[in-house]
C-alpha cells in the first residue's frame, strides 16, 4: 500500500456508518483512507469470506451447546422462534 500513487474516491454513507468507520480507524491507529483500503484488500483477498465460513462451521459444529444454553435460559413454554 505504501509508496503507491493515491487516488481519491468519494462515497456517501449514512452518518452512523461514517462515525463507526472513523472510530474503528482511530482504534486501529489508521487514517480513514488506510482503514478503507485495508477493508477492501481483506475483502478482495477472501479473508472476510474465510472468516464467515469458519464462524458458520463453528456454529454448526457446536449448535447443540447453543441450543442447551438457550433452553436453560428460556422459561418453560416460551422458547424463541
C-alpha positions as CSV (number, residue, x, y, z in Angstrom):
1,X,0.0,0.0,0.0
2,X,2.8,2.4,0.8
3,X,4.6,4.2,-2.0
4,X,1.7,3.7,-4.4
5,X,0.0,6.6,-6.1
6,X,-3.1,7.7,-4.3
7,X,-6.5,8.1,-6.0
8,X,-9.3,10.0,-4.3
9,X,-12.7,8.2,-4.1
10,X,-16.0,9.6,-2.9
11,X,-18.8,7.7,-1.4
12,X,-22.0,8.7,0.5
13,X,-22.9,6.6,3.6
14,X,-25.3,7.0,6.5
15,X,-23.9,9.2,9.3
16,X,-23.8,6.2,11.7
17,X,-21.7,4.2,9.2
18,X,-19.3,7.2,8.8
19,X,-18.9,7.6,12.6
20,X,-18.3,3.8,13.0
21,X,-15.7,3.8,10.3
22,X,-13.9,6.8,11.8
23,X,-14.0,5.2,15.3
24,X,-12.6,1.9,14.0
25,X,-9.9,3.7,12.0
26,X,-8.9,5.6,15.1
27,X,-9.0,2.5,17.3
28,X,-6.6,0.9,14.8
29,X,-4.4,3.9,14.5
30,X,-5.2,4.3,10.8
31,X,-6.4,7.2,8.7
32,X,-9.9,6.6,7.3
33,X,-8.4,6.1,3.9
34,X,-5.9,3.5,5.1
35,X,-8.7,1.7,7.1
36,X,-11.0,1.6,4.0
37,X,-8.1,0.3,1.9
38,X,-7.5,-2.4,4.4
39,X,-11.1,-3.5,4.3
40,X,-11.1,-3.6,0.5
41,X,-7.9,-5.6,0.5
42,X,-9.2,-8.1,3.1
43,X,-12.4,-8.5,1.1
44,X,-10.7,-9.0,-2.2
45,X,-8.3,-11.5,-0.7
46,X,-11.2,-13.6,0.6
47,X,-10.2,-13.0,4.3
48,X,-13.8,-11.9,5.1
49,X,-15.3,-14.9,3.3
50,X,-13.0,-17.4,5.1
51,X,-13.8,-15.8,8.5
52,X,-17.5,-16.1,7.9
53,X,-17.1,-19.7,6.7
54,X,-15.1,-20.5,9.8
55,X,-17.7,-19.0,12.0
56,X,-20.5,-20.9,10.3
57,X,-18.6,-24.2,10.7
58,X,-18.0,-23.4,14.4
59,X,-21.7,-22.7,14.9
60,X,-22.8,-25.8,13.1
61,X,-20.4,-28.0,15.0
62,X,-21.5,-26.6,18.4
63,X,-25.2,-25.9,17.7
64,X,-26.2,-28.4,20.4
65,X,-24.3,-26.4,23.1
66,X,-26.0,-23.2,22.0
67,X,-29.4,-25.0,22.0
68,X,-28.8,-26.3,25.5
69,X,-27.8,-22.8,26.7
70,X,-30.9,-21.3,25.2
71,X,-33.1,-24.0,26.7
72,X,-31.6,-23.4,30.1
73,X,-32.3,-19.6,29.9
74,X,-35.8,-19.8,28.4
75,X,-38.8,-20.2,30.7
76,X,-40.9,-23.4,30.0
77,X,-43.2,-22.9,27.1
78,X,-41.7,-19.6,26.0
79,X,-38.9,-20.8,23.6
80,X,-38.0,-18.2,21.0
81,X,-38.8,-18.9,17.4
